[in-house]
Amino acid sequence: MRSRFLILLLLLSTSLCSFGAAKQRVIRVGYFPNITHAQAVIGMADGTFQKEFGNNVKIETYIFNAGPSVIEAMMSRNLDLAYIGPNPAVNGYIRTGGKLLKIVAGAASGGASLVLRSDLKITNVRQLAGLKLASPQLGNTQDVALRHYLQKNGLKLKERGGTVQVIPVPNPDQLNLFQRKEIHGAWTVEPWVSRLVSEANGRIFVDERELWPNGKFTTAGIIVAQDFLAKNPHLVKRWLTAHVDLTIRLNARPAFYQRLLNREIKKITGRALPDQIIKQAFTRFELTYDPLPQTLFTSANQAYQLGLLGKKKPDLSGLYDLTLLNEVLKEKRLKLIK
């Protein structure tokens, strides 16, 4: 009789544990350990996101180093929400016929530049002819910006009968090639712009902000898997609430949060950035929850014209869903985003 009673208690206990575990929701989040994803890095470190959700939601985080890997994870249903650059988001949307993801908020604006070696006596764009220039990845945001800039100024790529060679090179390798004078320059994004300037004696030839209205263009944003968004809008809204709060807080105390960000980057990657690099980088880009959609459409159109998005011009009209972001902004009495 006693053993039967113990068995019943054990079964009841197991059932209660299972019931409790079932009530806890999970949101799987991806981001990069870099400064343009500062809200994600700091928000996970100081518990801002977890406080917003409480104990009923478990946040599983995944660290990435490239946008295509984020898209693959979302396509395989292993990721619900992520911080990512605009071009990988566009590519993921197009590849799946507009069914994979939605952009629901912005994260960063600006921060990209064409950096040339200081030993080159180049004063105008025509003198870029014959140079070897790097971009982080074929078809990525900075690669499109570089190719479009060259084309707009009448310079042809080497593979199209011209003299300018554009080579896709990961950012860390760009720095090494730059220092060894094996490339003449690179169109890249912070903190690599500041590193090329400070550590490789580079100089900024084109600050991309000069090419955009009001000096603003999207560098990073938040994407959400469409099926997750449809089933869990309340979770996405809570994430955006924390994201907006973080953006405002980080912009209000930049020096303090730059130090915290650098400390967290070191925890994740094993290496911190020099303080002056962080400080310089934050003068060339800004954290924002505004996704600046028109700048993404312009960049995507440039990629299409360059032949990087296929033969048929993509329809991106359903890429954004700013409903929840605007609900958050309205509740906080902040300007809505159109």
C-alpha positions in Angstrom: 0.0 0.0 0.0 2.8 2.4 0.9 4.7 1.7 -2.3 1.5 2.3 -4.3 1.1 5.6 -2.5 4.6 6.6 -3.3 4.2 5.8 -7.0 1.0 7.9 -7.1 2.9 10.9 -5.5 5.8 10.4 -8.0 3.4 10.4 -11.0 1.6 13.5 -9.7 4.9 15.3 -9.2 6.0 14.4 -12.7 2.7 15.6 -14.1 2.9 18.9 -12.3 6.5 19.5 -13.5 5.5 18.7 -17.0 2.6 21.1 -16.8 4.9 23.8 -15.4 7.4 23.3 -18.2 4.7 23.3 -20.9 3.6 26.8 -19.7 7.0 28.3 -20.2 7.3 29.7 -23.8 10.6 29.8 -25.7 11.8 32.5 -28.1 14.9 31.7 -30.1 17.0 34.9 -30.8 20.0 35.4 -33.0 22.4 38.3 -33.1 26.1 39.2 -33.8 28.6 40.2 -31.2 29.2 43.6 -32.7 28.4 47.2 -32.1 25.6 47.5 -34.7 23.7 44.9 -32.7 24.3 46.7 -29.4 20.7 46.5 -28.1 20.7 42.7 -28.4 24.2 42.4 -26.8 23.5 44.7 -23.9 19.8 43.7 -23.4 20.8 40.1 -23.0 23.7 41.0 -20.7 21.8 43.3 -18.3 18.6 41.2 -18.3 16.4 43.9 -20.0 14.7 41.4 -22.3 14.2 38.7 -19.6 12.7 41.3 -17.3 10.2 42.3 -20.0 9.1 38.7 -20.4 9.2 37.5 -16.8 9.7 33.9 -15.8 7.1 32.5 -18.3 9.4 32.9 -21.3 12.8 31.4 -21.9 15.1 33.3 -24.2 17.5 31.0 -26.1 20.3 33.0 -27.8 22.4 32.1 -30.8 25.5 34.0 -31.9 26.2 34.4 -35.6 28.9 36.0 -37.6 27.2 36.2 -41.1 23.7 37.2 -42.3 23.3 34.1 -44.6 23.7 31.8 -41.6 20.9 33.6 -39.8 18.6 33.1 -42.8 19.5 29.4 -43.1 18.7 29.0 -39.4 15.3 30.7 -39.8 14.6 28.7 -42.9 15.2 25.5 -41.0 12.8 26.7 -38.3 15.6 27.0 -35.7 15.3 30.7 -35.1 12.3 33.0 -34.3 13.8 36.5 -34.2 17.2 38.0 -35.2 19.2 41.2 -35.7 20.6 41.3 -39.2 21.7 43.5 -42.0 19.3 44.6 -44.7 20.6 42.7 -47.7 20.5 39.2 -46.1 17.0 40.0 -45.0 16.0 40.9 -48.6 17.7 37.8 -49.9 15.9 35.5 -47.4 12.6 37.2 -48.3 13.1 36.7 -52.0 14.4 33.1 -51.7 11.2 32.0 -50.0 8.8 33.9 -52.1 8.0 36.4 -49.4 7.0 33.7 -46.9 9.9 33.5 -44.5 10.3 36.7 -42.6 9.2 40.2 -41.8 11.3 43.2 -40.8 9.6 44.6 -37.6 12.1 47.3 -36.4 15.4 49.0 -37.1 18.6 48.6 -35.0 21.3 50.8 -36.5 21.9 53.4 -39.2 25.0 54.5 -40.9 28.6 53.4 -40.1 29.8 52.4 -43.6 32.6 54.0 -45.5 35.1 53.5 -48.3 38.6 53.6 -46.6 41.7 54.0 -48.8 45.3 53.6 -47.8 46.9 56.9 -46.8 49.9 56.4 -49.1 47.6 56.7 -52.1 47.4 60.3 -53.4 43.8 60.0 -54.6 41.7 63.1 -54.6 38.8 62.3 -56.9 36.6 59.3 -57.8 38.1 58.9 -61.3 41.4 58.0 -59.7 39.9 54.8 -58.3 40.4 53.3 -61.8 42.9 50.4 -61.6 42.5 49.9 -57.9 41.8 46.7 -56.0 39.0 47.3 -53.5 37.5 44.9 -51.0 33.9 44.4 -49.7 32.9 42.1 -46.9 30.8 39.6 -49.0 29.5 39.4 -52.5 26.0 41.0 -52.6 26.1 42.2 -49.0 25.0 45.7 -48.1 28.5 47.3 -48.4 29.3 45.3 -51.5 26.2 46.7 -53.2 27.0 50.2 -52.1 30.6 50.0 -53.5 29.5 48.5 -56.8 26.7 51.1 -57.2 29.1 53.9 -56.4 31.6 52.9 -59.0 28.9 52.4 -61.6 27.3 55.7 -60.9 30.7 57.4 -61.4 31.4 55.8 -64.7 33.9 53.2 -63.5 33.6 49.6 -64.8 34.5 46.5 -62.9 37.4 44.4 -64.2 35.1 41.4 -65.0 33.0 43.7 -67.2 35.9 45.1 -69.2 36.9 47.8 -66.7 39.9 48.3 -64.5 38.5 48.3 -60.9 38.7 45.0 -59.1 36.2 44.4 -56.3 37.0 41.4 -54.2 34.8 40.0 -51.4 36.9 39.6 -48.3 35.8 39.0 -44.7 36.4 42.1 -42.5 39.2 40.6 -40.4 41.1 39.6 -43.6 40.5 43.1 -45.0 42.5 44.6 -42.2 45.4 42.2 -42.8 45.5 42.8 -46.6 45.2 46.5 -46.0 48.2 46.5 -43.6 50.3 44.4 -46.1 49.2 46.8 -49.0 47.7 43.9 -51.0 44.5 45.9 -51.4 44.1 49.6 -52.0 40.9 50.1 -50.0 37.7 48.6 -48.6 34.1 49.6 -48.3 33.2 48.3 -45.0 31.2 49.0 -41.8 32.0 49.9 -38.2 34.0 49.0 -36.2 36.1 47.9 -39.2 36.1 51.4 -40.6 37.7 52.8 -37.4 40.1 49.9 -37.3 41.3 50.4 -40.8 41.8 54.1 -40.0 43.5 53.6 -36.6 45.4 50.4 -37.1 46.2 50.4 -40.8 46.8 54.1 -41.5 43.7 54.4 -43.7 41.7 57.4 -44.5 38.0 57.8 -45.2 37.4 58.6 -48.9 33.6 58.2 -48.9 31.5 58.4 -45.7 28.3 56.7 -47.0 26.1 59.0 -44.9 27.0 61.7 -47.5 25.2 59.7 -50.2 21.8 59.5 -48.4 19.1 62.0 -47.5 19.6 63.3 -44.0 22.7 61.1 -43.7 20.6 58.1 -42.7 20.4 54.6 -44.1 19.6 51.2 -42.6 22.6 49.1 -41.4 20.8 46.6 -39.1 17.3 45.7 -38.2 15.1 43.0 -36.5 13.5 40.2 -38.5 10.9 37.7 -37.2 9.8 34.4 -38.8 6.4 35.0 -40.2 4.8 31.9 -38.6 6.2 32.9 -35.2 4.9 36.5 -35.6 1.4 35.2 -36.5 1.2 32.9 -33.5 3.1 35.0 -30.9 2.5 38.7 -31.6 2.4 39.4 -27.9 6.0 38.0 -27.5 7.3 40.0 -30.4 5.7 43.2 -29.0 7.3 42.6 -25.7 10.7 42.2 -27.4 10.1 45.5 -29.3 9.1 47.2 -26.1 12.5 46.3 -24.5 14.3 47.1 -27.8 12.9 50.6 -27.9 13.7 51.2 -24.3 17.3 50.0 -24.8 17.7 52.2 -27.9 16.7 55.3 -25.9 18.7 54.4 -22.9 21.9 53.6 -24.9 21.7 56.9 -26.9 21.2 58.8 -23.6 24.4 57.5 -22.0 26.7 56.5 -24.9 30.0 56.5 -22.9 28.7 54.2 -20.2 27.1 51.7 -22.6 30.0 51.7 -24.9 32.2 50.4 -22.1 29.5 47.8 -21.2 29.2 46.8 -24.8 32.9 46.3 -25.2 33.0 44.2 -22.0 30.2 41.9 -23.4 31.9 41.6 -26.8 35.0 40.4 -25.0 33.0 37.8 -23.1 31.5 36.5 -26.3 34.5 36.7 -28.6 37.4 36.6 -26.2 38.7 39.9 -27.4 37.7 43.5 -26.6 38.0 46.4 -29.0 40.4 49.3 -28.1 38.4 52.0 -26.3 39.3 54.6 -29.0 37.9 52.3 -31.7 34.5 52.0 -30.0 34.5 55.8 -29.4 35.3 56.6 -33.0 32.8 54.1 -34.4 29.9 55.6 -32.5 30.6 59.0 -34.1 29.8 57.4 -37.5 26.6 55.5 -36.9 23.6 55.6 -34.6 21.4 53.2 -32.8 17.7 53.5 -33.9 14.5 51.6 -33.8 13.5 53.2 -37.1 14.0 50.6 -39.9 14.3 53.4 -42.5 12.4 51.2 -45.1 12.9 53.6 -48.0 16.6 53.3 -47.8 16.4 49.5 -47.9 14.2 49.6 -51.0 16.7 51.9 -52.7 19.6 49.6 -51.8 17.6 46.6 -53.1 16.9 48.4 -56.3 20.6 49.1 -56.7 21.4 45.4 -56.1 18.8 44.5 -58.8 20.3 46.9 -61.3 23.7 45.3 -60.6 22.3 41.9 -61.4 22.6 40.6 -57.9 18.9 39.9 -57.3 18.1 37.8 -60.3 16.5 38.7 -63.6 13.0 39.7 -62.3 12.7 42.7 -60.2 11.6 41.5 -56.7 8.4 42.6 -55.1 9.3 43.8 -51.5 6.0 45.4 -50.7 5.3 42.9 -48.0 8.7 42.8 -46.4 7.9 45.2 -43.5 5.3 44.8 -40.7 5.6 47.8 -38.4 2.3 47.3 -36.7 3.7 46.1 -33.3 6.5 48.7 -33.3 4.0 51.5 -33.9 1.8 50.1 -31.1 4.8 50.3 -28.8 5.7 53.8 -29.9 2.1 55.0 -29.5 2.0 53.6 -25.9 5.3 55.5 -25.2 4.0 58.6 -26.9 6.8 58.6 -29.4 6.6 59.5 -33.1 5.1 56.7 -35.3 7.0 55.3 -38.3 5.3 55.3 -41.6 
